[in-house]
């Protein structure tokens, strides 16, 4: 029990009465705790209206009362395990959700969630924002891209005292978290808030249910993609896609208070300093050496810009990455795994801190995501930062611009689903076998009959970022190849990295013929599962790899990063300098 719980002999913390049975993987009450079971019953936390109705168990104010042998509340007794939010055996399910906690510890600074997401009543803690557009959410058989946003919004409980109390906030910390298709590795790409970029037009859902399009801005700070002029997180997602060519599936967002509550819930986050620090702005004051930070100290550590490096936002990003790596290791530790008190505190603190889009708007959906992340080893999670240069247009350097020489190969690797870490030999062999199988399946899409040019129907969309690419392709197809049943769809909803031809099974002959004309590889072919109606066109979306009609697409992603690209692995402890 904690210090606040000590006192009278009968003041027993309910969480301290739960222990993990290593043989069964279940939480059980300590023997001899019958007195605790006889205490007056208190109503359970209020459930979300959307949660299924069922009798509430007896509980203490913060901890639902279990029966001996039960999994933690919201779980299911028994030995069978399954992915997702429906329950499962204690050991495997808890392991999966714990690893998810560690992986998504990214969200402590740039958004937040935690494991143990199977508690039904936690649905009521989530804040959900309806965004317009997007991919429709992550998919189990595809790579996943989650945008993690930390806002510097000053309003709301726990956020007071950090500057302008009326600020609507900005995208203060932004991390694009890419999970590989084979789930063997992940990349966390930090995007500097002071990066000069273009913010696209953003359709934004209004409180009355209508949609308002907020005009884009050229050559402005990236952090204004959120909050300013009424922009929501969907606008930050669009901005990231335009900037990187990577389609974002979902977003998660938190504010200042999340860092305080989550670092406290886990019992503090270990950090190491190469020097003593006394930063008046962030109020961070620490001696040289090792510390365990929580609450205000943890927030000061991730906010400081003047304590480390050359006192820039880029060095602040490195400090945050060190903190997040440590948080991941802490959440995966045995001390967190076997502590019911931390178990419950994390679940409550995380969900109360979290704002998500409608695609992740329930504990069930978040648990589905947990199932996709459970097998990623920390050594295969890489932190990196979008490479930038000082803005050459400024005499007094305050902003940065993309360093294309370094950023382009990095983004190509992420778009190409290439790991930034060298996975273990066994994992690598398994991945190579899976890749070979997938390639053979994809190559088979180009085997078969070809339709005559006059029978091909296609709509061409421009997602390449090159002005006029769709109209140029349309003209070329009609005048050079005789594909007259062609139309232009204009600009795609967002910039995309890879050119893609989408078609139905009964359009396969048309697709193969068009692929021959356009020089499309098998990887650009995406066949649906149901036949299309007569006269339905295929959909060709030109990506940033498109060069010109009939020419091969840009080379495949490089397999190794340039030496000058900053990176760090989540399993390695690094001292802040």
C-alpha positions as CSV (number, residue, x, y, z in Angstrom):
1,X,0.0,0.0,0.0
2,X,1.1,3.6,-0.5
3,X,2.0,6.1,2.2
4,X,-1.5,7.7,2.1
5,X,-3.1,4.3,2.9
6,X,-1.0,3.7,6.0
7,X,-2.6,4.4,9.4
8,X,-5.3,2.4,11.2
9,X,-4.8,-1.4,11.1
10,X,-8.2,-1.8,9.3
11,X,-7.3,0.7,6.5
12,X,-6.3,-1.9,3.8
13,X,-5.8,-0.9,0.2
14,X,-7.9,-3.3,-1.8
15,X,-5.4,-3.4,-4.6
16,X,-2.7,-4.7,-2.3
17,X,-4.8,-7.8,-1.6
18,X,-4.5,-9.0,-5.2
19,X,-1.6,-11.2,-6.1
20,X,-0.6,-12.9,-9.4
21,X,-0.6,-16.7,-9.3
22,X,2.4,-17.6,-11.6
23,X,1.0,-21.1,-12.2
24,X,-2.4,-19.9,-13.5
25,X,-1.7,-16.3,-14.7
26,X,-4.8,-15.2,-12.7
27,X,-5.1,-12.6,-10.0
28,X,-6.2,-14.1,-6.7
29,X,-7.0,-12.7,-3.2
30,X,-4.4,-13.1,-0.6
31,X,-5.3,-15.9,1.8
32,X,-6.5,-14.6,5.1
33,X,-8.1,-11.5,3.6
34,X,-11.6,-12.4,4.6
35,X,-12.0,-9.2,6.5
36,X,-11.5,-7.3,3.3
37,X,-14.2,-9.3,1.6
38,X,-16.6,-8.5,4.5
39,X,-16.3,-4.7,4.2
40,X,-19.3,-2.8,3.1
41,X,-19.9,-2.8,-0.6
42,X,-19.6,0.3,-2.7
43,X,-21.0,1.0,-6.2
44,X,-18.7,0.4,-9.1
45,X,-17.5,3.2,-11.3
46,X,-20.2,4.5,-13.6
47,X,-20.2,2.7,-17.0
48,X,-20.5,4.3,-20.3
49,X,-24.0,4.5,-21.7
50,X,-22.7,2.6,-24.7
51,X,-21.4,-0.3,-22.7
52,X,-23.6,-3.4,-22.3
53,X,-25.9,-3.4,-19.4
54,X,-25.2,-6.0,-16.7
55,X,-25.2,-6.2,-12.9
56,X,-22.3,-4.3,-11.3
57,X,-19.9,-6.3,-9.1
58,X,-19.2,-5.2,-5.5
59,X,-16.2,-3.0,-5.4
60,X,-14.1,-0.6,-3.5
61,X,-14.2,3.0,-4.9
62,X,-11.4,2.3,-7.2
63,X,-11.0,-1.5,-7.5
64,X,-13.7,-3.9,-8.5
65,X,-14.0,-6.9,-6.1
66,X,-12.9,-10.2,-7.7
67,X,-13.7,-13.8,-6.9
68,X,-10.9,-16.1,-6.2
69,X,-9.4,-17.3,-9.5
70,X,-10.9,-14.5,-11.6
71,X,-9.0,-12.4,-14.1
72,X,-9.0,-8.7,-13.3
73,X,-12.4,-7.0,-13.7
74,X,-13.8,-7.0,-17.2
75,X,-11.8,-10.2,-18.0
76,X,-13.1,-13.7,-18.3
77,X,-12.4,-16.8,-16.2
78,X,-10.9,-19.8,-17.8
79,X,-7.9,-20.8,-19.8
80,X,-8.8,-20.0,-23.4
81,X,-7.2,-16.9,-24.8
82,X,-8.2,-14.8,-27.8
83,X,-7.2,-11.5,-29.3
84,X,-9.3,-8.5,-28.9
85,X,-11.5,-7.2,-26.2
86,X,-13.6,-10.2,-25.6
87,X,-11.4,-11.7,-22.8
88,X,-9.2,-14.7,-22.7
89,X,-6.9,-16.5,-20.3
90,X,-5.1,-14.4,-17.8
91,X,-1.5,-15.1,-18.8
92,X,-1.5,-14.7,-22.6
93,X,-4.0,-11.8,-22.6
94,X,-2.3,-9.9,-19.9
95,X,1.1,-10.3,-21.7
96,X,-0.4,-9.0,-24.9
97,X,-1.9,-6.0,-23.2
98,X,1.2,-5.3,-21.2
99,X,3.3,-5.2,-24.3
100,X,0.8,-3.0,-25.9
101,X,1.2,-0.7,-22.9
102,X,4.9,-0.6,-23.4
103,X,4.7,-0.1,-27.1
104,X,2.1,2.7,-26.8
105,X,3.9,4.4,-24.0
106,X,4.7,6.7,-26.8
107,X,1.4,8.3,-25.9
108,X,2.8,9.6,-22.6
109,X,4.2,12.6,-24.3
110,X,2.6,12.6,-27.7
111,X,-0.7,11.0,-26.7
112,X,-1.6,8.3,-24.2
113,X,-3.1,4.9,-23.7
114,X,-2.1,1.9,-21.6
115,X,-2.7,-1.8,-21.5
116,X,-5.3,-3.7,-19.7
117,X,-7.9,-2.3,-22.0
118,X,-10.5,-4.9,-21.5
119,X,-12.4,-3.0,-18.7
120,X,-15.8,-2.3,-20.0
121,X,-16.4,0.6,-17.7
122,X,-13.4,2.4,-19.1
123,X,-15.4,3.2,-22.2
124,X,-16.9,6.1,-20.3
125,X,-13.4,7.6,-19.8
126,X,-12.6,8.0,-23.5
127,X,-13.0,11.2,-25.4
128,X,-13.9,10.6,-29.0
129,X,-13.5,13.1,-31.9
130,X,-15.3,12.5,-35.2
131,X,-12.9,13.3,-38.1
132,X,-13.7,13.6,-41.8
133,X,-11.9,11.4,-44.3
134,X,-9.0,9.1,-43.5
135,X,-8.5,5.5,-44.2
136,X,-11.4,4.2,-42.1
137,X,-9.1,3.0,-39.4
138,X,-6.3,0.4,-39.1
139,X,-6.7,-3.0,-40.7
140,X,-5.4,-6.3,-39.4
141,X,-3.7,-7.5,-42.6
142,X,-2.0,-4.2,-43.4
143,X,0.7,-2.0,-42.0
144,X,-0.7,0.4,-39.3
145,X,0.0,4.1,-39.0
146,X,-1.1,5.8,-35.8
147,X,-0.6,9.6,-35.2
148,X,0.2,10.3,-31.6
149,X,-0.4,14.0,-30.7
150,X,0.6,15.8,-27.5
151,X,-1.2,19.2,-27.3
152,X,-0.1,22.1,-25.3
153,X,-3.7,23.1,-24.6
154,X,-3.8,25.0,-21.2
155,X,-7.4,24.6,-20.3
156,X,-8.9,21.6,-18.4
157,X,-8.1,20.0,-15.1
158,X,-4.4,19.5,-14.4
159,X,-3.3,21.8,-17.3
160,X,-3.4,25.1,-15.4
161,X,-0.3,27.2,-14.7
162,X,1.6,26.5,-18.0
163,X,1.2,29.8,-19.8
164,X,-1.8,31.2,-21.6
165,X,-4.8,29.6,-19.8
166,X,-7.1,30.3,-22.8
167,X,-4.9,28.7,-25.4
168,X,-6.7,26.2,-27.7
169,X,-3.4,24.4,-28.1
170,X,-1.2,23.3,-30.9
171,X,0.4,20.0,-32.1
172,X,3.2,20.5,-29.6
173,X,4.6,16.9,-29.9
174,X,3.7,14.7,-32.9
175,X,4.9,11.1,-33.5
176,X,3.9,9.0,-36.4
177,X,3.9,5.4,-35.1
178,X,4.3,2.9,-38.0
179,X,3.7,-0.8,-37.2
180,X,5.0,-3.2,-39.8
181,X,2.6,-5.4,-41.7
182,X,4.2,-8.5,-40.3
183,X,4.1,-7.0,-36.8
184,X,7.8,-7.7,-36.2
185,X,8.9,-4.1,-35.8
186,X,7.8,-0.5,-35.4
187,X,9.1,3.0,-36.2
188,X,8.3,6.1,-34.2
189,X,8.9,9.2,-36.3
190,X,8.9,12.5,-34.5
191,X,7.9,15.6,-36.5
192,X,9.4,18.9,-35.2
193,X,6.7,21.4,-34.2
194,X,8.6,24.3,-35.7
195,X,8.8,22.7,-39.2
196,X,7.7,25.0,-42.0
197,X,5.2,23.1,-44.2
198,X,1.9,23.5,-46.0
199,X,-1.4,22.7,-44.2
200,X,-4.0,21.5,-46.6
201,X,-7.7,22.4,-46.7
202,X,-9.4,20.5,-43.8
203,X,-13.1,19.5,-43.6
204,X,-13.9,19.6,-39.9
205,X,-16.9,18.3,-38.1
206,X,-18.8,21.0,-36.2
207,X,-20.7,20.6,-32.9
208,X,-24.0,20.8,-34.7
209,X,-23.1,17.9,-37.0
210,X,-22.3,19.9,-40.0
211,X,-19.0,19.9,-41.8
212,X,-16.9,23.1,-42.3
213,X,-13.9,23.3,-44.6
214,X,-11.1,25.3,-43.0
215,X,-8.8,26.8,-45.6
216,X,-5.2,25.6,-45.8
217,X,-2.1,27.7,-45.2
218,X,1.1,27.7,-47.2
219,X,4.6,27.9,-45.5
220,X,3.6,27.9,-41.9
221,X,4.6,26.1,-38.7
222,X,3.5,22.4,-38.5
223,X,2.2,22.9,-35.0
224,X,-0.6,25.1,-36.2
225,X,-2.2,22.1,-37.9
226,X,-4.1,21.6,-34.6
227,X,-6.3,24.0,-32.7
228,X,-5.6,27.1,-34.7
229,X,-8.6,28.4,-36.8
230,X,-10.7,25.5,-35.5
231,X,-8.5,22.7,-36.9
232,X,-9.0,19.3,-35.3
233,X,-6.7,16.3,-35.1
234,X,-8.0,15.2,-38.5
235,X,-6.3,18.2,-40.0
236,X,-3.0,17.2,-38.4
237,X,-3.5,13.7,-39.9
238,X,-3.9,15.3,-43.4
239,X,-0.9,17.5,-42.9
240,X,1.3,14.5,-41.9
241,X,0.1,12.6,-45.0
242,X,0.9,15.5,-47.3
243,X,4.3,15.9,-45.7
244,X,5.3,12.2,-45.6
245,X,3.2,10.5,-48.3
246,X,2.1,8.1,-45.5
247,X,-1.6,7.6,-45.0
248,X,-2.6,7.8,-41.3
249,X,-5.1,5.4,-40.0
250,X,-6.0,6.8,-36.6
251,X,-5.0,9.4,-34.1
252,X,-4.5,9.4,-30.3
253,X,-4.1,12.7,-28.3
254,X,-3.5,13.9,-24.8
255,X,-2.6,17.1,-22.9
256,X,-0.1,18.1,-20.2
257,X,-2.0,16.3,-17.5
258,X,-1.6,12.9,-19.0
259,X,2.2,12.9,-18.5
260,X,1.7,13.7,-14.8
261,X,-1.0,11.1,-14.2
262,X,0.5,8.3,-16.2
263,X,4.0,8.6,-14.9
264,X,2.6,8.6,-11.4
265,X,0.4,5.6,-12.1
266,X,3.4,3.5,-13.2
267,X,5.3,4.5,-10.1
268,X,7.7,6.9,-11.8
269,X,9.9,6.7,-14.9
270,X,13.6,6.1,-14.5
271,X,15.8,8.7,-16.2
272,X,19.6,9.4,-16.3
273,X,21.3,12.8,-16.5
274,X,24.9,13.4,-17.6
275,X,24.9,16.7,-15.8
276,X,23.0,18.6,-13.2
277,X,20.0,20.7,-14.5
278,X,18.3,23.8,-13.2
279,X,15.9,25.1,-15.9
280,X,13.9,28.1,-14.7
281,X,11.4,27.8,-17.6
282,X,10.3,24.2,-17.2
283,X,11.1,24.2,-13.4
284,X,13.2,21.1,-13.9
285,X,15.9,20.9,-11.2
286,X,17.8,17.7,-10.9
287,X,21.3,16.5,-9.9
288,X,23.6,14.5,-12.2
289,X,22.8,10.8,-12.1
290,X,19.8,8.6,-12.0
291,X,16.3,9.7,-11.0
292,X,12.7,8.3,-11.0
293,X,10.4,11.0,-12.2
294,X,6.6,11.3,-11.9
295,X,4.0,14.0,-11.8
296,X,5.2,17.6,-12.2
297,X,8.9,16.5,-12.5
298,X,8.1,14.1,-15.3
299,X,6.2,16.8,-17.2
300,X,9.1,19.3,-16.6
301,X,11.5,16.7,-18.0
302,X,9.7,16.2,-21.3
303,X,8.9,19.9,-21.7
304,X,12.4,21.4,-21.1
305,X,14.1,23.0,-24.1
306,X,17.0,24.6,-22.2
307,X,18.4,21.8,-20.2
308,X,20.1,19.6,-22.8
309,X,22.0,19.7,-26.1
310,X,21.9,23.0,-27.9
311,X,18.6,24.0,-26.2
312,X,16.5,23.5,-29.3
313,X,13.2,21.7,-29.9
314,X,15.2,19.0,-31.7
315,X,17.0,18.2,-28.5
316,X,13.8,18.3,-26.6
317,X,12.5,15.6,-29.0
318,X,15.6,13.4,-28.1
319,X,14.8,13.9,-24.4
320,X,11.2,12.8,-25.0
321,X,12.4,9.7,-26.9
322,X,14.6,8.8,-24.0
323,X,11.8,9.2,-21.6
324,X,9.4,7.1,-23.7
325,X,11.9,4.3,-24.1
326,X,12.3,4.2,-20.4
327,X,8.6,4.3,-19.9
328,X,8.3,1.3,-22.3
329,X,10.9,-0.7,-20.3
330,X,9.2,0.2,-17.0
331,X,5.8,-0.8,-18.1
332,X,7.1,-4.1,-19.4
333,X,9.0,-4.8,-16.1
334,X,7.9,-7.5,-13.7
335,X,7.2,-4.9,-11.1
336,X,4.4,-3.4,-13.2
337,X,3.2,-6.8,-14.5
338,X,2.6,-8.2,-11.0
339,X,1.3,-5.0,-9.2
340,X,-2.5,-4.8,-9.1
341,X,-2.3,-1.3,-7.8
342,X,-0.3,-0.2,-10.9
343,X,-2.6,-2.4,-13.0
344,X,-5.7,-0.5,-12.1
345,X,-4.1,3.0,-11.8
346,X,-2.7,2.7,-15.4
347,X,-6.0,1.7,-16.9
348,X,-7.9,4.5,-15.2
349,X,-5.2,7.2,-15.8
350,X,-4.7,6.2,-19.4
351,X,-8.3,6.1,-20.6
352,X,-9.1,9.4,-18.8
353,X,-6.2,11.1,-20.6
354,X,-7.0,9.8,-24.0
355,X,-8.8,11.5,-27.0
356,X,-9.2,9.3,-30.1
357,X,-10.9,9.3,-33.4
358,X,-14.1,7.3,-34.0
359,X,-12.1,4.4,-35.4
360,X,-10.6,3.8,-31.9
361,X,-13.5,5.1,-29.9
362,X,-14.1,2.1,-27.6
363,X,-12.1,-0.2,-25.4
364,X,-13.0,-3.1,-27.8
365,X,-11.3,-1.2,-30.7
366,X,-8.3,-0.3,-28.6
367,X,-8.0,-3.9,-27.5
368,X,-8.1,-5.0,-31.1
369,X,-5.1,-2.6,-31.7
370,X,-3.5,-4.2,-28.7
371,X,-3.7,-7.6,-30.3
372,X,-1.9,-6.3,-33.3
373,X,1.0,-4.9,-31.2
374,X,1.5,-7.7,-28.6
375,X,4.5,-9.5,-30.3
376,X,6.7,-6.5,-31.0
377,X,10.0,-6.7,-29.1
378,X,11.3,-3.4,-27.7
379,X,14.6,-3.9,-29.5
380,X,12.7,-3.7,-32.8
381,X,11.1,-0.4,-32.0
382,X,13.1,2.6,-33.4
383,X,12.7,6.2,-32.5
384,X,13.8,8.7,-35.2
385,X,13.1,12.3,-36.1
386,X,12.2,13.7,-39.5
387,X,15.6,15.2,-40.8
388,X,15.5,19.0,-41.0
389,X,17.8,22.0,-41.6
390,X,17.7,25.5,-40.3
391,X,15.3,27.6,-42.3
392,X,17.6,29.4,-44.9
393,X,15.0,32.2,-45.2
394,X,15.6,33.4,-41.6
395,X,18.5,35.5,-40.2
396,X,17.5,34.6,-36.7
397,X,17.0,30.8,-36.8
398,X,13.6,29.9,-35.3
399,X,12.1,27.4,-37.7
400,X,13.3,24.4,-39.7
401,X,12.7,22.9,-43.2
402,X,12.8,19.3,-44.4
403,X,16.3,18.0,-45.2
404,X,15.3,16.1,-48.4
405,X,18.6,14.4,-48.8
406,X,18.1,12.5,-45.5
407,X,14.3,12.6,-45.2
408,X,13.5,11.1,-48.6
409,X,15.2,7.7,-48.0
410,X,13.9,7.6,-44.4
411,X,10.3,8.2,-45.6
412,X,10.8,5.7,-48.4
413,X,11.7,3.0,-45.9
414,X,8.7,3.7,-43.8
415,X,6.4,3.8,-46.8
416,X,8.0,0.6,-48.0
417,X,7.5,-1.1,-44.6
418,X,11.3,-1.6,-44.1
419,X,12.4,-2.1,-40.5
420,X,15.0,0.4,-39.2
421,X,16.4,-2.3,-36.9
422,X,18.0,-5.6,-37.7
423,X,15.6,-8.2,-36.4
424,X,16.9,-11.5,-35.0
425,X,18.0,-14.2,-37.4
426,X,15.0,-16.3,-36.7
427,X,12.6,-13.4,-37.0
428,X,14.3,-12.3,-40.1
429,X,14.0,-15.7,-41.7
430,X,10.4,-15.9,-40.8
431,X,9.8,-12.4,-42.3
432,X,11.7,-13.4,-45.5
433,X,9.5,-16.5,-45.8
434,X,6.4,-14.5,-45.3
435,X,7.6,-11.8,-47.8
436,X,8.3,-14.5,-50.4
437,X,4.9,-16.0,-49.9
438,X,3.2,-12.6,-50.2
439,X,5.3,-11.7,-53.3
440,X,4.3,-15.0,-55.0
441,X,0.6,-14.2,-54.2
442,X,1.0,-10.7,-55.5
443,X,2.9,-11.7,-58.7
444,X,0.0,-14.1,-59.5
445,X,-2.2,-11.0,-60.0
446,X,-0.4,-10.3,-63.3
447,X,-0.9,-13.8,-64.6
448,X,-3.8,-14.2,-67.0
449,X,-5.7,-12.7,-69.9
450,X,-5.7,-9.0,-70.9
451,X,-8.7,-7.0,-72.0
452,X,-8.6,-4.9,-75.3
453,X,-7.8,-1.2,-74.7
454,X,-11.3,-0.3,-75.7
455,X,-12.8,-2.4,-72.8
456,X,-10.8,-0.8,-70.1
457,X,-12.7,1.6,-67.7
458,X,-10.7,3.6,-65.2
459,X,-10.8,6.7,-63.1
460,X,-7.4,8.4,-62.5
461,X,-6.7,10.2,-59.2
462,X,-3.6,12.3,-58.4
463,X,-2.1,11.5,-55.1
464,X,1.5,12.1,-56.2
465,X,1.8,15.7,-55.2
466,X,2.8,16.6,-58.8
467,X,0.4,19.1,-60.3
468,X,-1.4,17.8,-63.4
469,X,-0.2,14.2,-63.1
470,X,-3.8,12.8,-63.4
471,X,-4.7,14.9,-66.4
472,X,-1.4,14.1,-68.1
473,X,-2.0,10.3,-67.6
474,X,-5.5,10.6,-68.8
475,X,-4.5,12.3,-72.1
476,X,-1.7,9.7,-72.6
477,X,-4.0,6.8,-72.1
478,X,-6.6,8.1,-74.5
479,X,-4.3,9.4,-77.2
480,X,-1.5,6.9,-77.1
481,X,-3.0,3.7,-75.8
482,X,-6.6,4.0,-77.0
483,X,-8.1,3.7,-73.5
484,X,-11.1,6.0,-74.3
485,X,-13.3,5.0,-71.3
486,X,-11.1,7.0,-69.0
487,X,-11.9,9.9,-66.7
488,X,-10.1,12.0,-64.2
489,X,-11.0,12.0,-60.5
490,X,-8.8,15.0,-59.8
491,X,-6.8,15.1,-56.6
492,X,-6.9,12.2,-54.2
493,X,-8.1,13.0,-50.7
494,X,-4.5,13.0,-49.6
495,X,-1.0,12.5,-50.9
496,X,0.0,8.8,-51.1
497,X,3.4,7.1,-51.3
498,X,2.8,4.2,-53.6
499,X,0.8,4.2,-56.9
500,X,-2.1,1.7,-56.6
501,X,-4.7,0.2,-59.0
502,X,-7.9,-0.9,-57.2
503,X,-10.2,-3.3,-59.1
504,X,-12.8,-6.1,-58.6
505,X,-12.2,-9.8,-59.4
506,X,-14.3,-9.5,-62.6
507,X,-12.1,-6.6,-63.7
508,X,-8.8,-8.6,-63.5
509,X,-8.3,-8.7,-67.3
510,X,-8.7,-5.0,-67.5
511,X,-6.3,-4.4,-64.6
512,X,-3.6,-6.6,-66.1
513,X,-3.8,-4.8,-69.4
514,X,-3.6,-1.4,-67.8
515,X,-0.7,-2.5,-65.6
516,X,1.2,-3.4,-68.8
517,X,0.6,0.0,-70.3
518,X,1.4,1.9,-67.2
519,X,4.4,-0.2,-66.2
520,X,2.9,-1.1,-62.9
521,X,4.5,-3.8,-60.8
522,X,2.5,-6.5,-59.0
523,X,2.8,-4.6,-55.7
524,X,0.6,-1.8,-57.2
525,X,-2.3,-4.2,-57.8
526,X,-5.0,-4.3,-55.2
527,X,-7.9,-6.7,-56.0
528,X,-11.1,-6.5,-54.0
529,X,-13.2,-9.4,-52.8
530,X,-16.5,-8.8,-54.6
531,X,-17.3,-8.3,-58.3
532,X,-18.2,-4.9,-59.6
533,X,-21.4,-3.9,-61.4
534,X,-21.3,-3.5,-65.2
535,X,-19.6,-0.3,-66.4
536,X,-18.0,0.3,-63.0
537,X,-14.5,1.8,-63.5
538,X,-11.4,0.7,-61.8
539,X,-9.5,3.3,-59.6
540,X,-5.9,4.3,-60.4
541,X,-4.3,6.5,-57.7
542,X,-0.9,7.9,-58.7
543,X,1.5,8.1,-55.8
544,X,4.7,9.9,-55.1
545,X,6.5,7.1,-56.8
546,X,4.8,8.0,-60.1
547,X,7.2,9.6,-62.6
548,X,5.4,9.7,-65.9
549,X,2.9,7.6,-67.9
550,X,4.3,4.3,-69.1
551,X,7.6,4.7,-67.1
552,X,8.5,2.4,-64.3
553,X,7.7,3.6,-60.8
554,X,10.4,5.1,-58.7
555,X,12.9,2.6,-57.2
556,X,11.8,0.5,-54.2
557,X,12.6,1.8,-50.7
558,X,16.3,1.6,-49.6
559,X,17.1,-1.1,-47.1
560,X,19.4,1.0,-44.9
561,X,19.3,4.5,-43.5
562,X,21.9,7.2,-44.2
563,X,24.3,7.4,-41.4
564,X,23.3,10.9,-40.4
565,X,19.7,10.1,-39.6
566,X,19.1,10.2,-35.9
567,X,17.7,7.0,-34.4
568,X,17.5,5.2,-31.0
569,X,16.1,1.8,-30.0
570,X,13.5,1.5,-27.3
571,X,15.3,-1.2,-25.4
572,X,18.4,0.9,-24.7
573,X,18.8,3.3,-21.8
574,X,20.5,6.6,-22.8
575,X,21.5,9.5,-20.4
576,X,20.3,13.0,-21.3
577,X,23.2,15.3,-22.1
